[in-house]
């Protein structure tokens, strides 16, 4: 019952009125209580909606998934983040991410320090062309924006369309290159990191998104 304390605070801080006043204007007083309580609940709900989901794990596997867009080699059910479905595993050397989103535009997934946001995030962005060709880029978050990393990183990726969804799958080194200004040096066993997901339902430009979200992940 996380919202009882704020509501109790609102009720406790309603000014005292005389019995005569309560007889004359009971509705005005309780309208004030209701409005303040509603404001607290709405604000609390908005904060909860912006917060990452409860921490889950990045499982270690002995057999690495094939980077081909097929959801195979990822144990358990995909996580749902901002309407997308994402699965993440590692094999001790590479982290494997399979992202499926209700999008005809671009989509992206990346990692940042726990409690972080966009700044310093290591992001992989992909888009599928009209003829089936795809473009995948590695960006670093800078404030509320992002741009290509200064030093290119060698990694595998695949983008495909499956029905009304676009799929981005990639394999990236667990140790991140230090010269690219990432907030993380990599994904180390026992650490908690933030997985960031974003996509646009139709736009081909990487400059804006229609949906985004995040989930805390503990590296096993």
N, C-alpha and C positions, 0 to 999 in steps of 0.2 A: 504493500500500500504506500508507494513513494510520494503520493501527492497529498496525504492527509495533513502533514505538517504545514505546508504552505497555506492550505485552506483554513486550518485552525488558526494560523497567524492572522489571516484576513478577518475571521470572525472575532478574534480577541481584540482587534484594533478598530472595531466599529465604535464610534462615540456613544457613550451612555446617554439615554434620553429619559425624561420623566415619564411616569405612567400616563399623564395627560397627553403628552406628545405622542406616546405610542398609540393611544386611542384615536388621536386625530390623524396621524400620518403613518400608519404601519407599513403601507406599501412602499413609501419612499425609502425607508430604512432598509427593508429587505431587498428592494431593487438594487441598492448600493452593494449589499453583501453579495448578491448573485452576480453582479457585474464584475466585482473584484475577484471573486472566486473563479469565474469563467476565464478572466484574464490570466490568472496564475496557471490554470490548467492548460490553456492554449500555449503559453510561453514554455511550460515544462514539456509539453508534447513536442513542440518545435525543437527544443534542445535535444530531446531523445532521438528525434528523427535524423538530426545531423550527426549524431554520435556514431562511431563505428560499432558494429555488432560485437557480441561477446567473443572472446578469444577462442579460436579453434586451431587445429594443428596442420602443419605441412608435413605429411607423412614421408618417410624415407622408403624407397623401393629398391629392390635388387635388379629388376628389369625395367629399363627406361622406356617410356612411351615413344612411339614413332611420331615424329613431327609431320603429320599429314592431315590434320583437321578432324581425325576420327577420335571420338572419346573412348579410348581404350588404354588400359594401363594406369588408370587413376582410380584407386580404391574409394569406396563410399559414394555418397550422393554429391552432386555439385552444390556449391554454395550459391545462394541467391543474393546478389548485390545490385541494387538499383535496377531491378528488372532483368538483369543479365544472370547467366549461370557460369560459374568459374570453378575450375578444379586445379589444384596445385600440388605437386610432389617434387621430391629431389632424390638424387642417387649418390649424394656426397660430393659430386663435382659440378653438376648442372641442376638448375631449377627448371621445371617444366610447367607451363601454364596453358590451360585450354579455356578460352573465353568464348561464350556464345551469347550474342545480344540481339534483340529485336531491332535491327538497324540495317539500313541500306547505304548508310554513309560510313564514316570511319569508326573505329573502336580501339580502345587502349587499355592496358593493364600495366601496373608498375609497383615498385616498392619504395617505402620511405621508413624513417625511424618511427618507433612507436610514439604516438601523440603528435606526429607531424602532419602536414597537409601536402600541398603541392611543392613548396620550396625544397629543393634538394632531392626530389623524388627521381628515381631511375625509371623511365617510362618507355614502353614499347607501343608504338602506334602503327596500325595497319589499315589499309583500305583496298577494296577490290574494284578493279576497273570493269568497264562494260564488256570487254572481250575476255574476261577471266584472268587478266594479268593483275598482279598485286604489288603494292608498294608498302614496305615496312621500314620504319625509322626508329632510331634510339634517341630519345630526348632527355634532357635534364630539366627539372622544374626550377624556375627562377621567379620567386615571389608567387604571384597568382598566374603567371604565364609559363611557357616552356619553349625550348628550342633545341636543335640538334646538338649532340654531345661534341665537344672539341676534338676528342680522339675516338675514331670509330672502333667499335667492339665487334669481334667475330661471333656471331650467334646464328642459330637456325630458326626459321619462321615460315609459317604457311597461313594464307588467308583463303577462305572459300565461302560459298553461299550454300546454305542448307535450308530450303524452303524460304520462309520469310525472315530468316535469321542469318547473320554473318558470323563466321567463326574465325578467331585468331588463335593460333597455337604457336608457341615458341619455346626454345630451350636456350637458357642464358647461364653464363658462368656464375657459380655461387659467390665467388670473390669478384667484387666490382673494381674496375680500374680506378685508381685514386686520382688520376689527372682530369677526371670529368666532373669534379665538384659535387659528387653525390653525397647526400647526408649519411648514407650507410657505406661501410666498407665491404659489405656483403651480407649473406644470410648464414649465420653461425648457429650451430645446434644449441638449443636451450634459450635462444633469444626470441623476443617478441617483436615483430615488425608489422608495418601497416601495408596492406594490399589496397591499392587505389584502382578503381575501375571507372571508365568514362566512355561515352559513345555519343554519336549523333545519328538520329533516325534517317536523315536524308543527305546532309551536307557532306561534300567531299573535302572541305577545308578543315585543317587541324586546329583552327583558331577558336572554335567554340564547340560546346557540347550541349546535348539536350537532356542528358541524364548522367549522373555521377554518384559514386558511393565509395565506401571503404569498409574493410573488415580487418580486425587484428588477428594475426596468425603467429602461432608459436612454432618455431622450427624444431622438428624432432630429430 
